[in-house]
Amino acid sequence: MISPEVLRRYPHFAGIADACLGEVAKMSEEREFKAGDRIFEESGSFLATARIYEKGEEATHLMLLTEGQVDIALTLGTGEVVVVGTVVEGDLMALSALIPPYHLSATGVAKEDGKLIQIEAKPLRRLCDENPELGYRLMQGVAKGLMTRLQDTRVELAGQSYAT
C-alpha cells in the first residue's frame, strides 16, 4: 500500500474523493527497477509465419511511472523489435490492464533506473465501475497514452519507409 497523497500528485488522481483514492492506494505498491529491466512484456509475439502466438497472459497491473523512462517496444512480423515511444514520469503504462481483453500489446524496457506505482487491475476495474469519476479520469489518461503511442508509431513507420 502507498499513501493516497502520493497518488494525488498525478493528474490521473487529482480531484478524486479521499475515500476512493484510499481504496486505490490499498491496491497499489511502489516498485523500483534498473536500466534494461523488462517492466512488462507483450502477451503474444509474431512468428515468422505471421501467425500470432498467444501466451494468454492478462495485464495484471496498471502502472504509473514516477521516476525514470521506459521504452515501449513492439515485435514486428519479421521478429524485429522496434521501439515506438518512451514513457516519462507521470505517464501510465500497461494500459491494457483497463482495456478488454486485458492482453499486453507491447513490451516496456527501462531506459534508466526508476520507480513506478503498480495498481492491481481487477480491483481497480471494479472500483472504476463503482466510481465513474475515477474511471473517467483514468480513461482520459489511457486515451492520452494511446494517442501518444499511435503518433510515435506513425513517426517510426514514416521513418522506416523513407529509409528503404
C-alpha positions, -999 to 999 in steps of 0.1 A, spaced: 0 0 0 11 35 -7 -1 68 6 -31 84 -11 -12 117 -12 14 101 -34 -13 93 -60 -29 127 -56 3 143 -71 -6 130 -105 -33 144 -127 -50 110 -132 -59 110 -95 -63 147 -87 -98 156 -76 -107 121 -67 -126 117 -34 -105 108 -4 -123 75 2 -120 64 -34 -83 74 -35 -77 55 -3 -91 24 -20 -68 28 -49 -38 33 -26 -47 0 -8 -43 -19 -41 -11 -1 -51 26 -6 -44 58 11 -54 84 -8 -73 120 1 -83 136 -11 -115 171 -9 -131 180 2 -166 174 -27 -190 148 -44 -169 117 -56 -187 88 -40 -169 61 -58 -188 60 -79 -219 35 -82 -247 12 -112 -244 19 -127 -278 47 -123 -303 46 -126 -341 62 -157 -356 80 -157 -390 48 -174 -404 28 -143 -394 8 -164 -370 2 -149 -336 13 -170 -306 -8 -160 -276 7 -167 -242 -27 -158 -227 -12 -135 -201 -35 -109 -187 -23 -74 -178 -25 -77 -140 -14 -42 -131 -19 -7 -144 14 12 -139 22 48 -132 58 59 -139 71 80 -110 108 82 -119 129 73 -150 120 65 -185 106 33 -201 109 25 -239 77 9 -254 86 -17 -280 67 -38 -305 77 -71 -321 72 -70 -359 61 -99 -381 98 -103 -390 107 -108 -354 124 -74 -353 118 -54 -321 111 -17 -327 110 10 -300 79 31 -308 79 55 -279 92 64 -245 71 68 -213 82 95 -189 74 104 -153 36 108 -147 26 86 -177 5 55 -173 19 22 -187 4 -13 -193 -28 4 -204 -42 -29 -215 -49 -35 -178 -80 -14 -183 -90 -24 -219 -106 -58 -227 -93 -84 -234 -66 -71 -210 -37 -86 -230 -4 -66 -231 2 -54 -267 38 -40 -262 69 -45 -241 82 -20 -217 120 -18 -212 136 5 -186 158 31 -203 172 41 -170 168 33 -133 135 44 -119 103 38 -99 67 31 -106 35 25 -88 17 -7 -98 -21 -9 -92 -39 -42 -92 -60 -42 -123 -91 -63 -114 -100 -45 -82 -92 -12 -100 -116 -20 -128 -143 -28 -102 -137 4 -84 -139 23 -117 -173 7 -123 -185 19 -89 -169 54 -92 -174 69 -126 -153 100 -118 -122 77 -112 -130 57 -143 -133 88 -164 -100 103 -152 -81 70 -157 -96 65 -192 -85 101 -201 -50 90 -191 -53 58 -211 -67 77 -242 -38 102 -239 -13 74 -237 -28 56 -267 -28 87 -288 8 94 -280 18 59 -288 -2 60 -321 16 92 -331 50 78 -321 43 46 -341 33 67 -372 66 87 -369 85 54 -366 68 39 -396 73 70 -417 110 69 -408 112 33 -419 95 40 -452 120 68 -460 149 46 -451 140 20 -477 
